[in-house]
Amino acid sequence: MAALLEVKGLKTQFFTQDGVVHAVNGISYELHEGETIAIVGESGSGKSVGVMSLLRLIPQPPGKIVGGEVWFQGKDLLRISDDEIRQIRGKHIAMIFQDPMTSLNPVLTIGYQIMEALQLHLGMDKKRARERAIELLEMVGIPGAATRLDAYPHQFSGGMRQRVMIAMGLSCNPQVLIADEPTTALDVTIQAQIVELVKSLKEQIGMAIIWITHDLGVVAALAERVIVMYAGQIVEEAEVHELYSDPHHPYTIGLLRSVPRLDMGKSKRLIPIEGLPPDLIDLPPGCPFAPRCEYRTKKCLEENPPTERISPTRRVACWNWETVVADIKEKGGIYA
């Protein structure tokens, strides 16, 4: 099946006084129609920069997309004109950002901000745009939508502001919705509500979703496929149940071990990943995870492994993944 969105060898760098920050280093993946993929990893792994690069939202300078292709509807989004990419943003590919208070304009009403996209992209008049804005607020579960339309962002709670952002993202019925850690600043109960809301809206509208997060607990309930990033690279990609039951990359194993589990009992402690992520200005010559990896060999320190497809549903970037899998199996699982 042809991909709805295809990313090939995407590279993004930031040119700073201290040196060149290699934020995204040649990532490739596909998103299919109606599919939800999750991109996970620690802060600084390149998750957000990678998806912002798709829509050319990287501030230039200091940032620059230095390589790669992003194919959508027969066009390379990195090479079309500014006017063409503006037509795609919001209408065909929408994005929900992490903090709604920095994404919403504090001096404009919620209604104005939703209606603006409807009038710009869909050519609606003011009356029809207002009716549609009310429908959208009702769709995302905001009570009294008709009266809340004239309220300002500060008059909404954090969870309600995030619902407004989702309504704005869905306003033009996009084919792709990118959600950049949309539940990070919310408490656990509201997080669960937002995840359930997005799942139900996806079923209604049939859009594809890229969900960016560092919370593997959210991923299990939402995504069909997971991409794990580390130091600007994809280190593992697999179907969600496959990844949780049988991780192949040492970094994925470390992430899963650090997630609290209710079925482990009080006596079982979380296992942290030793060490720190590498300096993206001065990346090591070999595998970026090697200094923190218990399975590293001399080759790992000298040569960076490519992200190779090892089955129809899995890719991994590790010289020793077979050793890792055999060791984990022998020990009786990643928590043994």
C-alpha positions in Angstrom: 0.0 0.0 0.0 1.3 3.4 -1.0 2.3 5.7 1.9 0.3 8.8 2.7 3.4 10.5 4.0 7.0 9.3 3.3 10.1 10.7 5.0 13.4 9.9 3.4 16.8 10.7 5.0 15.7 13.8 6.8 18.5 15.8 8.4 18.1 19.0 10.4 20.9 21.0 12.0 21.2 24.1 14.2 24.2 26.4 13.6 25.1 28.0 17.0 28.1 29.8 18.5 29.2 26.6 20.2 29.0 24.6 17.0 26.6 22.6 14.7 23.9 20.8 16.6 23.0 17.6 14.7 19.4 17.4 15.9 18.0 15.0 13.3 20.4 12.7 11.5 18.9 11.0 8.4 15.6 9.6 9.6 13.2 7.7 7.3 9.7 6.4 7.9 6.3 6.1 6.3 2.8 6.9 7.5 -0.2 5.2 5.9 -3.8 6.4 5.6 -5.7 6.0 8.9 -2.7 4.8 10.8 -1.4 6.1 14.2 2.4 6.0 14.7 4.1 7.1 17.9 7.6 8.6 18.0 9.2 8.2 21.4 12.5 9.0 23.1 14.1 11.1 25.8 14.1 14.9 25.7 16.6 16.1 23.0 16.3 12.9 20.9 15.0 14.9 17.9 11.3 13.9 18.1 9.8 17.4 17.9 12.5 18.8 15.5 11.8 15.9 13.2 8.1 16.6 12.8 8.5 20.4 12.7 10.9 19.9 9.8 8.1 18.1 7.9 6.1 21.3 7.8 9.2 23.6 7.5 8.5 25.2 10.9 12.2 25.2 12.0 13.3 28.8 12.7 15.9 29.8 10.1 18.5 30.8 11.3 19.8 29.1 13.4 18.1 26.0 12.1 18.4 24.5 8.6 17.0 21.3 7.0 20.2 20.1 5.3 19.1 17.0 3.6 16.3 14.5 2.9 12.8 14.4 1.3 9.3 14.5 2.6 6.7 13.2 0.1 3.0 14.0 0.4 0.5 13.9 -2.4 3.2 13.6 -5.0 5.1 16.7 -3.7 8.3 17.0 -1.8 7.3 19.4 1.0 11.0 20.5 1.5 11.2 21.8 -2.1 7.8 23.4 -2.8 7.3 27.2 -2.5 6.4 29.0 0.7 2.9 29.7 -0.6 2.3 26.0 -1.4 3.5 24.8 2.1 1.2 27.4 3.7 -1.7 25.8 1.8 -0.8 22.4 3.2 -0.3 23.5 6.8 -3.5 23.3 8.7 -5.6 22.2 5.8 -4.0 18.8 4.9 -1.4 18.4 7.7 -2.3 19.9 11.1 -0.2 20.1 14.2 -1.1 20.3 17.9 1.7 21.7 20.0 2.9 20.8 23.5 1.8 24.0 25.4 -1.5 25.5 24.3 -0.8 28.8 26.1 2.2 29.5 23.9 0.3 28.4 20.7 -2.9 30.3 21.3 -2.9 34.1 20.9 -3.8 35.5 24.4 -5.4 38.7 23.0 -7.7 37.0 20.5 -10.9 35.0 21.3 -11.0 31.3 20.9 -13.7 31.7 18.3 -11.6 34.1 16.2 -8.6 31.8 16.2 -10.7 28.7 15.0 -12.7 30.7 12.5 -9.5 32.2 10.9 -8.4 28.8 9.6 -11.9 28.0 8.3 -12.1 31.2 6.4 -8.6 31.0 5.1 -8.4 27.4 4.0 -12.1 26.5 3.3 -13.3 29.9 2.1 -16.2 30.0 4.6 -18.0 33.2 5.3 -18.1 34.5 8.9 -21.5 33.1 9.8 -20.7 29.6 8.5 -17.3 29.6 10.1 -18.8 30.5 13.5 -21.3 27.7 13.2 -18.5 25.3 12.3 -16.4 26.5 15.2 -19.3 25.8 17.6 -19.6 22.3 16.1 -15.9 21.7 16.6 -15.9 22.8 20.2 -18.9 20.5 20.9 -17.0 17.7 19.1 -14.0 18.0 21.5 -16.3 18.1 24.6 -16.3 21.7 25.6 -19.7 22.5 27.3 -21.6 25.6 26.4 -19.6 25.9 23.1 -21.7 28.7 21.7 -21.0 31.0 24.7 -17.3 29.9 25.1 -16.5 30.9 21.6 -16.1 34.5 22.7 -13.8 33.6 25.7 -10.1 34.2 25.7 -7.4 31.4 26.3 -6.8 32.4 29.9 -10.4 31.7 30.7 -10.0 28.0 30.0 -8.3 25.3 32.1 -5.2 23.6 30.7 -7.2 20.5 29.6 -9.8 22.7 27.9 -7.1 24.8 26.2 -5.7 21.5 24.8 -9.2 20.5 23.6 -9.4 23.9 21.8 -6.0 23.2 20.1 -7.4 19.8 19.0 -10.5 21.5 17.6 -8.3 23.9 15.7 -6.2 21.1 14.4 -9.3 19.2 13.2 -11.1 22.3 11.8 -10.2 21.6 8.1 -10.5 17.8 8.3 -6.8 17.2 7.8 -5.5 13.9 6.4 -2.6 14.0 8.9 -2.6 15.2 12.5 0.7 15.7 14.2 0.4 15.8 18.0 3.6 17.0 19.7 3.4 15.8 23.4 -0.1 17.2 23.7 -0.7 15.7 27.2 2.7 16.5 28.9 1.5 19.4 31.0 -1.8 17.8 32.0 -2.6 15.6 35.0 -3.1 11.9 34.5 -6.9 11.9 34.4 -7.0 14.7 31.8 -4.3 12.9 29.8 -6.5 9.8 29.6 -9.5 11.9 28.5 -7.4 13.6 25.7 -6.1 10.3 24.5 -9.6 8.8 24.4 -10.9 11.9 22.6 -8.2 11.7 19.9 -8.9 8.0 19.4 -12.7 8.6 19.0 -12.1 11.6 16.7 -9.7 9.5 14.5 -12.4 6.9 14.0 -14.9 9.6 13.1 -12.7 11.5 10.7 -10.4 8.7 9.5 -7.2 10.8 9.7 -3.6 9.5 10.2 -1.8 10.6 13.4 1.8 11.1 14.3 1.9 11.2 18.1 5.1 12.5 19.7 5.7 11.5 23.4 8.2 10.3 26.0 5.4 8.5 27.8 5.4 4.8 26.8 2.2 4.3 28.8 0.3 6.6 26.5 1.7 4.9 23.4 0.3 1.4 24.3 -3.3 2.7 24.3 -3.0 4.8 21.1 -0.6 3.7 18.4 -0.4 0.8 16.0 3.4 1.3 15.3 6.2 2.9 17.4 9.4 4.6 16.3 12.1 4.9 18.9 14.5 7.8 18.5 17.9 8.5 20.2 20.3 11.3 19.4 18.5 12.3 16.3 18.3 8.8 14.9 15.8 6.0 14.6 17.1 3.1 16.6 14.0 0.8 16.5 10.7 0.6 14.7 8.0 -2.0 15.3 4.3 -2.7 15.8 3.3 -1.6 19.3 2.6 -5.0 20.8 5.7 -6.4 19.2 7.8 -3.6 20.7 6.5 -4.1 24.2 6.7 -7.9 24.2 10.0 -8.3 22.4 12.2 -5.2 22.2 15.4 -5.6 20.2 17.4 -2.4 20.9 19.1 -1.9 24.2 17.8 1.7 24.4 14.2 0.5 23.9 14.7 -2.1 26.7 16.0 0.7 28.9 12.9 2.9 28.2 10.5 0.1 29.0 12.3 -0.8 32.2 12.0 2.8 33.4 8.1 2.8 33.1 6.3 2.1 36.3 4.1 -1.1 36.1 1.2 -2.0 38.5 1.8 -5.7 38.0 5.4 -5.7 39.2 4.7 -5.3 43.0 6.1 -2.8 45.5 9.4 -4.6 45.8 10.4 -4.2 42.1 12.5 -1.0 41.6 12.6 0.9 38.3 15.9 0.4 36.4 17.3 3.7 35.2 19.4 4.0 32.0 22.9 4.8 33.2 24.8 7.8 31.9 23.6 10.7 29.8 22.6 11.3 26.2 25.5 12.4 23.9 26.4 16.0 23.1 24.7 16.6 19.7 27.4 19.1 18.8 30.1 16.5 19.3 28.6 13.1 18.5 30.8 10.0 19.0 32.0 8.2 15.8 30.2 5.0 16.6 26.7 4.2 17.9 25.5 7.2 19.9 24.1 4.8 22.6 27.3 2.8 22.9 28.7 4.6 26.0 25.5 3.7 27.9 25.0 0.2 26.5 25.9 -3.0 28.4 26.1 -4.9 25.1 28.6 -2.7 23.3 31.6 -4.1 21.5 34.6 -2.5 19.9 32.7 -2.1 16.6 29.9 -0.2 18.3 32.4 2.4 19.5 33.9 2.8 16.0 31.0 2.5 13.5 27.4 3.7 13.7 24.9 0.9 12.6 22.4 1.7 9.9 18.7 1.3 10.6 18.1 -2.1 8.9 14.8 -3.9 8.2 15.1 -7.3 9.9 11.4 -8.4 9.4 8.4 -7.0 7.5 7.3 -5.1 10.6 10.6 -4.2 12.4 13.7 -2.1 11.8 16.6 -1.8 14.2 19.9 0.0 14.4 22.2 -2.3 16.4 25.2 -4.4 15.5 24.4 -6.9 18.3 20.6 -7.1 18.3 20.6 -10.9 18.0 22.8 -11.1 21.1 20.5 -8.7 22.9 17.4 -10.8 22.1 19.1 -14.1 23.0 20.3 -12.7 26.3 16.9 -11.2 27.3 15.2 -14.5 26.4 17.7 -16.5 28.5 17.1 -14.2 31.5 13.3 -14.6 31.2 12.4 -11.1 30.0 13.5 -7.5 30.3 12.3 -7.2 33.9 14.1 -10.4 35.1 
